[in-house]
Amino acid sequence: MPIRLAQRVSRVKPSATLAVTAKAQAMRAEGHDIIGFGAGEPDFDTPEPIKEAAVKALAEGFTKYTPVAGIPELKAAIVEKFARENGLTYTPQEIAVSCGAKHCLYNLFQACFEAGDEVLIPVPYWVSYPDMAYLADATPVFVPPMDDGSFKVSPEAVRELVTPRSRALVLNSPSNPTGAAYSEEELRALAAVAEEADLLVVSDEIYEHIVYDGFRHVSVAALSPELKARTMVVNGHSKTFSMTGWRIGYIAGDKDVIAAISKIQSQSTSNPTSFAQRGAVEALRGPMDEVAAMVEEFSRRRDRHSRRAQRHRRNKLPRCPRGPSTSSPTYRASSGENTKTEGLRVRWTSRSSCWRRPGWRWSRESPSATTGAFGSPTPPTWLPSKRA
């Protein structure tokens, strides 16, 4: 007799980025030459001082349970970070540390949303936002981007979708997956709508340091005391310090919400890994030289990719993205058209593209759903299979 699953499971899908990353890893294991464009994972090692701090913690026997929402030293380092980099003042009681920024967001959705609530999510979006809303019995409402290639939403588009059931607006700047980053003026305009509609602002700032061309990241919570009071800021160590496997994220905001998050976490994962927290302290208090070098390399890659993409006559990319390490050209072509660009063989669909090394053939054996998962109306229909 099959075991009956809860209905909530049927409302969510597996993470598309993790699925395509697993597929790429499996193909590499089979000997294929694969370039993965799935999970947002820097291809740099974690800086040595951070690893050394974790190793030292292990050697000292720092391997036991810690306070559920993070050790005091890490909370203090996070408070210092917000003051130093974002102009934000928090107390340790307004900080919770979880097993990654994704865990922070999940806990937040569980703490604040319920059946009947609507969560406004700009398109394109990170794949997990809608499913986190579904798992909280809330309804995701998708805000379409402006038709100017910026991959940003306008205040008017947000305002048009606000209803009495609207509970929150998710802002992800710099954005995963598009690299779009909102200016201070743009944030103020969106925040004004949030204030009008009395919305909680969920500000996902995990990519704040991976920006280019002198762009200065501004946290929406820093725009005014009133906005700070209605904003929950989510961040973490995965992208900035190339610590994706360490699973350290943190959230800052209203102390009652933080207390609720800590309560939920106490009944699920308990504390983040003890020695990983010691490494996280070193990351926040140590030098940023290796982070700067990583961002410089990402910028070089972005510029090279964008220059090559701009040469293609069908590319509609209006400008280079300001961050993170992605660029999102839009191509117009009839489905199934083949072309070659700078040694890359490309198979175009009507709304998306897949790029790979020459000498490969394409098939419909493993259709990818990643573009659709990010909110594109048409998912890509092609994925490289095996060498010709």
C-alpha atoms as one frame of an Amber mdcrd trajectory, in Angstrom:
protein
   0.000   0.000   0.000   1.554   3.356  -1.056   2.098   5.927   1.655  -0.131
   8.971   1.212   1.725  12.258   0.810   0.550  15.612   2.106  -1.164  17.837
  -0.463   1.453  20.554  -0.002   4.008  18.317  -1.716   1.975  18.348  -4.933
   2.075  22.150  -4.993   5.859  22.395  -5.233   8.466  21.337  -7.774  12.055
  20.224  -7.199  14.593  23.047  -7.506  15.291  23.452 -11.233  18.775  24.864
 -10.668  19.779  21.958  -8.456  18.276  19.516 -10.963  20.201  20.909 -13.922
  23.381  21.115 -11.813  23.005  17.446 -10.875  22.498  16.598 -14.558  25.662
  18.487 -15.499  27.645  16.702 -12.777  26.361  13.323 -13.957  27.353  14.104
 -17.557  30.831  15.173 -16.434  31.167  11.864 -14.612  30.377  10.157 -17.913
  33.275  11.980 -19.519  31.422  14.792 -21.274  32.893  18.298 -21.434  30.179
  20.348 -19.733  29.896  24.010 -18.816  27.162  24.322 -16.218  24.845  27.322
 -16.052  22.689  26.018 -13.222  23.389  26.828  -9.584  24.924  30.208  -8.762
  28.217  28.889  -7.476  31.519  30.789  -7.786  34.249  28.621  -9.297  36.779
  29.934  -6.764  37.911  28.216  -3.583  36.948  29.576  -0.183  39.729  31.964
   0.958  42.387  30.249   3.077  41.938  32.361   6.258  38.295  31.285   6.412
  39.178  27.619   6.032  41.935  27.963   8.623  39.472  29.443  11.135  37.171
  26.434  10.675  40.073  23.992  10.983  41.195  25.741  14.173  37.672  25.435
  15.563  37.715  21.703  14.835  41.114  21.314  16.490  39.781  23.104  19.567
  36.826  20.749  19.778  34.250  23.347  18.749  31.952  20.620  17.456  28.937
  20.721  19.771  25.516  22.334  19.642  25.459  26.127  19.570  22.620  28.604
  20.178  19.894  27.927  17.623  20.131  31.280  15.811  23.932  31.522  15.792
  26.883  32.000  18.110  27.262  35.449  19.728  30.558  36.121  17.914  28.940
  35.581  14.520  25.910  37.703  15.360  28.244  40.488  16.500  30.232  40.228
  13.243  26.982  40.449  11.254  25.891  43.526  13.214  29.291  45.099  12.451
  28.972  44.189   8.768  25.562  45.850   8.415  26.821  49.033  10.091  30.042
  49.141   8.081  28.741  48.224   4.628  25.053  49.102   4.589  24.614  51.922
   7.117  22.164  49.785   9.078  22.011  49.432  12.856  20.794  46.156  14.297
  21.059  44.434  17.661  21.936  40.728  18.045  18.264  40.106  18.891  17.410
  41.289  15.362  19.730  38.736  13.711  19.243  35.026  13.019  21.805  32.722
  11.408  20.540  29.726   9.443  21.830  26.958   7.169  22.174  29.222   4.151
  20.222  32.229   2.860  17.691  29.815   1.335  16.994  28.477   4.824  16.538
  32.047   6.097  13.971  32.712   3.387  12.146  29.457   4.029  11.936  30.195
   7.750  10.730  33.736   7.013   7.969  32.529   4.683   6.871  29.987   7.278
   6.835  32.635  10.006   4.980  35.362   8.112   2.700  33.861   5.449  -0.358
  31.629   5.535  -3.388  30.616   3.512  -4.996  33.581   1.772  -1.804  35.659
   1.649  -0.323  36.804  -1.663   3.409  37.308  -2.162   4.440  39.621  -5.018
   7.449  38.215  -6.902   9.119  40.143  -9.760   9.846  38.189 -12.953  12.389
  36.761 -13.749  12.817  35.278 -10.294  15.006  32.882  -8.371  13.412  29.464
  -8.670  12.608  28.864  -4.993  10.531  31.960  -4.151   7.206  30.635  -5.532
   7.571  27.187  -4.002   8.449  28.661  -0.615   5.194  30.612  -0.830   3.270
  27.449  -1.716   4.851  25.586   1.217   3.542  28.347   3.488   0.057  27.912
   1.920   0.395  31.396   0.377  -0.049  32.342  -3.281   2.792  33.764  -5.396
   1.766  36.644  -7.651   4.174  37.337 -10.499   5.001  40.928 -11.432   5.971
  41.228 -15.129   9.171  43.098 -16.015   9.300  46.286 -18.048   9.578  45.770
 -21.790  12.902  47.573 -22.083  15.288  44.657 -21.576  16.274  45.811 -18.093
  14.657  42.779 -16.377  13.281  45.158 -13.735   9.738  45.791 -12.583   8.078
  49.190 -12.429   6.216  50.621  -9.434   3.095  50.801 -11.614   3.262  47.057
 -12.365   3.532  46.262  -8.659   0.732  48.649  -7.721  -1.569  47.129 -10.346
  -1.277  43.684  -8.757  -1.767  44.752  -5.141  -4.963  43.423  -3.576  -6.302
  43.336   0.006  -4.627  39.909   0.256  -1.163  41.193  -0.675   1.232  40.534
   2.172   4.776  41.058   0.878   6.993  42.185  -1.978  10.158  40.209  -2.717
  13.103  42.274  -3.974  16.239  40.520  -5.181  18.891  43.096  -6.067  21.367
  42.321  -7.532  19.206  39.721  -9.205  19.524  36.023  -9.712  19.164  35.116
 -12.575  19.437  38.286 -14.666  22.112  40.390 -12.952  19.753  43.383 -12.854
  20.466  45.749  -9.956  18.136  48.520  -8.798  19.448  52.026  -8.195  18.600
  53.929  -5.033  16.025  55.975  -6.930  14.383  52.833  -8.333  14.291  51.231
  -4.889  12.658  54.317  -3.403   9.910  54.186  -6.028   9.206  50.500  -5.376
   9.394  51.019  -1.626   6.789  53.767  -1.864   4.327  51.215  -3.265   5.180
  48.822  -0.433   4.471  51.557   2.094   1.192  52.524   0.393   0.006  48.917
   0.467   1.476  48.131   3.897   3.618  45.309   2.487   6.443  43.470   4.156
   9.577  43.859   2.011  11.727  40.742   1.647  15.105  42.024   0.461  17.372
  39.232  -0.824  20.848  40.791  -1.029  22.971  37.649  -1.362  24.786  39.051
  -4.442  25.461  42.521  -3.034  29.236  42.359  -3.563  29.166  40.896  -7.069
  28.516  44.132  -8.944  30.420  45.885 -11.708  31.197  49.229 -13.350  31.337
  51.083 -10.053  27.726  50.273  -9.204  27.007  50.815  -5.497  24.600  48.411
  -3.869  22.025  50.060  -1.612  19.880  48.108   0.820  16.241  49.130   0.683
  16.208  48.926   4.497  18.714  51.790   4.629  16.468  54.252   2.795  14.464
  55.302   5.858  13.637  54.175   9.395  10.101  53.401   8.254  11.351  51.112
   5.488  13.805  49.413   7.826  10.903  48.582  10.137   9.005  46.779   7.359
  12.005  45.092   5.682  13.631  41.742   6.372  17.135  41.672   4.875  18.490
  38.280   3.808  22.157  37.679   3.058  24.816  35.001   3.424  28.334  33.818
   2.777  27.810  31.557  -0.242  28.403  34.008  -3.081  30.656  36.713  -1.632
  33.114  34.313  -0.012  32.583  31.308  -2.297  31.222  29.274   0.623  28.248
  27.569  -1.035  28.811  24.243   0.732  29.304  25.777   4.190  25.603  26.674
   4.416  25.734  29.912   6.372  23.095  32.575   5.809  21.629  35.311   7.966
  18.542  37.492   8.205  18.028  40.850   9.916  14.890  42.705  10.883  12.045
  43.002  13.352  12.961  41.189  16.574   9.553  39.506  16.881   9.909  38.039
  13.387  13.465  36.952  14.228  12.166  35.271  17.399   9.542  33.419  15.344
  12.214  32.326  12.835  14.396  31.070  15.670  11.443  29.128  17.116  10.784
  27.434  13.769  14.477  26.668  13.307  14.673  25.172  16.812  12.153  22.535
  15.709  13.836  21.750  12.387  17.599  22.021  11.886  18.605  23.590  15.216
  21.877  25.522  14.868  24.024  25.958  11.754  27.209  23.852  11.805  29.379
  24.963  14.717  32.800  25.183  13.062  31.315  26.694   9.889  30.112  29.578
  12.050  33.684  30.200  13.216  34.792  30.368   9.589  31.925  32.770   8.893
  33.186  35.123  11.618  36.604  35.247   9.948  34.970  35.920   6.573  33.156
  38.998   7.874  36.051  40.379   9.898  38.934  39.440   7.608  40.339  41.151
   4.492  38.261  41.382   1.310  41.201  41.149  -1.133  40.237  37.733  -2.505
  36.620  38.809  -2.894  37.745  41.813  -4.952  39.921  39.589  -7.145  37.022
  37.189  -7.717  34.655  40.007  -8.684  37.286  41.449 -11.051  37.527  38.091
 -12.810  33.744  37.802 -13.013  33.635  41.281 -14.536  36.204  40.297 -17.148
  34.157  37.228 -18.084  30.952  39.249 -18.240  32.548  41.796 -20.552  33.931
  39.103 -22.840  30.643  37.241 -23.056  28.644  40.421 -23.605  30.974  41.636
 -26.373  30.612  38.347 -28.202  26.856  38.247 -27.706  26.479  41.816 -28.979
  28.103  40.830 -32.265  25.279  38.478 -33.043  22.716  40.276 -35.154  19.754
  38.706 -33.329  20.860  39.666 -29.843  18.711  42.290 -28.124  20.851  42.734
 -25.007  20.571  46.479 -24.261  23.482  46.723 -21.841  25.828  44.679 -19.696
  24.306  43.567 -16.401  25.639  45.268 -13.287  25.733  41.989 -11.359  26.015
  39.171 -10.495  28.121  36.936 -12.755  25.441  36.459 -15.392  24.249  38.216
 -18.509  20.925  37.563 -20.124  20.831  38.292 -23.841  17.510  37.931 -25.631
  17.593  36.388 -29.083  14.888  36.350 -31.703  14.987  33.463 -34.145  12.774
  30.783 -35.548  12.743  27.610 -33.466  15.314  25.088 -34.616  17.630  27.511
 -36.420  21.316  26.638 -36.169  24.100  29.187 -36.265  27.738  29.528 -35.251
  29.206  32.375 -33.248  32.886  32.710 -32.347  33.451  28.966 -32.166  30.296
  28.335 -30.136  27.524  26.290 -31.672  24.116  27.649 -30.794  20.657  26.179
 -31.170  18.078  28.922 -30.834  14.525  28.665 -29.615  12.039  31.487 -29.873
  12.830  32.939 -26.460  15.970  31.313 -25.107  19.404  29.999 -25.938  21.791
  27.249 -24.934  25.481  27.667 -25.661  28.054  24.886 -25.726  31.393  23.873
 -27.144  31.685  22.973 -30.854  31.626  19.299 -31.785  28.439  18.521 -29.901
  25.037  17.542 -31.173  21.706  18.583 -29.771  18.689  16.437 -29.028  15.300
  16.600 -27.374  16.173  13.728 -25.032  16.600  15.926 -21.945  14.551  19.118
 -22.228  15.598  21.770 -19.744  13.069  23.666 -17.637  15.426  26.205 -16.132
  14.308  29.236 -18.115  10.671  28.430 -17.428  11.484  27.963 -13.755  12.874
  31.501 -13.615   9.621  32.907 -14.946  10.199  32.989 -18.701   6.981  32.259
 -20.580   8.671  29.644 -22.784  11.143  27.092 -21.406  14.163  26.094 -23.491
  13.633  22.956 -25.511  17.205  21.881 -26.107  20.012  20.482 -23.979  23.357
  19.028 -25.129  23.314  15.249 -24.949  26.501  13.560 -26.112  29.344  14.048
 -28.553  28.621  13.491 -32.201
